[in-house]
Amino acid sequence: MNFKKNHSVYFQHLGLIDYKKAWDYQEQLFSGIIDQKLKNRDLESEDQKMTDNYLLFCQHNHVYTLGKTGDRANLLIDNGTLHEKKAAFYHINRGGDITYHGPGQLVGYPIIDLDNFVSDIHKYLRLIEESIILTLKDYGLDGGRIEGLTGVWLDYKEKKNPRKICAIGVRTSRWVTMHGFALNVGTNLEYFDYIVPCGIDDKAVTSLRKEVGELIEMGEVEKKVKFYLGEVFDMGFVDQVPGI
């Protein structure tokens, strides 16, 4: 189907938000774009056949999320300890295994029509990784990829102490994406001790604060990640008040 590609992306900042509330909002935007694609079939003018794109930034209260093919055994604590740690748990519809979200972590949800950018899910994941790698470079950190493992890692070459600094897990339908990435900025890394992060038990998790040795202002990191996402995807951002 031919249509007019739209590289404009509505950018919305949700602040610190409950995970389920943000998930429901993602689903709303995700379904809206899919509906647009279905309605486009009945339009005669290709100029009218456009789809919206969104990028949401937020932080979450303590929560563990398990991907649709993940192993529940990778959550190492029971419901009582979850309550004690003031953490929620959700089995969700993205790919990947278990991860943690919490304050001090930049969570980004690109809800975009890949037909507007790149109709290749593997390239999509690599471009998200690239935006994080470029951000880390600004802080003097050499981030990169480890073959067979999604996300961004430090010490990815010699692998003497490989550690993940950014996790990625997505869902796609009709080339529309949801869920996204989680970059540890000033995250309390203790919460990763209660899971097998992403189902990988032989590698560590780290944060910008731990690697740089000082507290990094979240707003500064957000600006950099947003800029590099725009660069690698050729996105133009339009700031928008969240409809939530």
N, C-alpha and C positions, 0 to 999 in steps of 0.2 A: 504493500500500500504506500503510495506516494503522499507526502504531506510536507508542510512548511516546518523546517527544523527550528526549534526555539532554544537558544542558548541562554536565555534569561532565567535566573533562578531566584525565587522568593526566599529571602533569608529571614528566619525567625529565631529569636533568642528566647528560650523558655525558662531560663534561670534554673534554680534548684526546684525540681519537680518530681513528684511521685512516679515511679516507673510505670505502673499500670495506666496512669492518666496519660503519660506521654505515649505509651504503646497504643492506647485507644485512639489518640489523635493521629499518630502515624497511619493507623489503619484507615481512618477517615480520609486523609489526603491521598493515600495509596489507592483506595477504591475510587476516589474521584478522578484520578488520572486514567485508570483503567476504563471507567465509564466514558471519559472523553474519547479514548481510542476506539471504543465500540461505536459511539455516535458518529465519529468521523467517517465511518464506512458509508453512511447515508448522505454525506455532503458531496456536492458536485465540484465545488471550487477547492483546489488544493491549498489556496491561501487561507481558507477557513479551517483547514485540517491542522490544528496546532494542539499541543499538549503542554500542560504546566509542569514546572519543576520546583522543588523545595529543598532547602537545606536548613535543618534544625540543629541548634547548639543548645546543650543543657548540661546540668549535673543532676545526679540522682541521690536520694537517700540510700543507705546501705541496702543492697539487693544482690542476690545471686540469680543468674538466668541460665537455663539449660537449653541448648539447641535441640531441634526435633529429633536428631539422631544421637544425642549425647547420652552418657551413662550416668544415671542418678547416683551411682556409687561414688562418683567423683566429687559429690558433696560430702565432706568428711564429718559433719556435725548433725545432730538430731534437731528436731523442732524446738526442743527446750533451749538448746544453745543458740539457735537462731533468734529466739525471743530475747534471750539474755544479751545478745550482741545487737539487738534492735535491727535485725536484718530480715528482709522479705525473701521469698523464693518463688520463681515462676518458671514453668516449662513452656517455652515459647516456640514460635514458628520460623526462626532463622536457622541457618546452617551452623555447624560448629558444635562444640561441647559446652562446658560450663565456664562462666566467667563472673567477675565481680564488678559492680558499679558502685560508686560512692562519692562523697564530697571530695573535691580536689582532683577530680578526673574530668577531662573534657570529653563529652560524648557527642558525637556528630551523627546525624541521621540524614543522609541524602535520599530524598524521595523524588526520584527523577525518572523520566522516560529515557532509557538508554538509546532509543532510536534517535533522540536529539543529539547524542554525543558519540557513543561507540557501542555497537551491538555485539559485544563480546564480553561475557561476564568475567573471564579471566583477566582481560586487559583492564576492565573496570576495577577489579581488586588491586591490580598492580599500580594503577594510577592513584588510588587512595593511598597505597603504601608510599608512593613517590612523594605525595604532598607532605606526609609525615617525615619522611627522610630529609626533605629539604628544610622543614621546620627545625629538626634536630641539628642540622648543619649550622643553623644560625646560632646555636648554643654551644658550638664546638664539639658536637657529638657525631660520631660516625655510625649512623643507623643503616640497616640493610635487611636483606631477605635471607632466609634459610630455605633451601630447596625442599619442597613438599610441605612447608609450614606457612600458613597465611599469617600476616601481621608484620610488624617491624621489630627488629632485634638489634641489640648491641653485642659486640664481640661475635659477629656473624661469620667472620672469616676464619680465624684460628679456632674458635669454638672452645676455648679453655674455660670460659665462664659465660656461655651465651645466656642472655636475659631479655625477656620480652618487655617492651615499653609501650606497645600499642597493639591491641587486639582488634580483629575485624570479623564480623559475622553478618551476613546479609540474607535477604529473601528476595526473589524476583518472580514476577508473573507477567506475561505478555511484555517482557523487557522493561517493566517498571520495578524499581528497587525500593526496599525499606530496610530498617535496622541500619547498621553502619559500623562505626569505629569508636574505640575508647582509648584515649591517650592519657597515660598516668602522668599528671603534672605534680601535684602535691598530695597524692593519694596515700591514705594510711595502708601501707603494704601488709600489715598484720592480717587483714581480712583475706588475703590470698592464702594464708596458712591453713585455712579451713576448707580448701578445695584442692583438686588437682587441676590447675588452670589450663583450660582448653584440652583437658585430658592428657597433658604432657607432664610426666612426673620426673623428668631428668633435667629440667631447665628452670631457671629462676625468673622472677618478675621484678621489674625495677620502675623507677619514676624519674622525671626530670630533676626534681628536687634532690633525690639521692645521688644522681650522677653529677650534677653541677655543684652540689654542696651548698646550695642556698635556695631560699623560697623564691619561686618564679611567679610573677603576677599572672593570674589566669587570663585576664583581659588581653594581655600582651600576646600570650600564646594563641588565643582565639583569633586575633587579627592575623597572625602569621599563617595559621592553618587555613583560614578562610582565603587569604591571598593566594597561597600555593594551590589550593583546590581550584580556584579560578584560573590560575595559570595552566595547570596540567590538563584541565578539562575544557579550557576556553569558555568559561562561564562568566556571565555578567550578572552581578547581584543587585537585587532590588529589595531594600529593607522593608519588612512588613510586620505589622503587629499580629501576634499569634491569635488565631481564632479559637481559643481554648479557654 
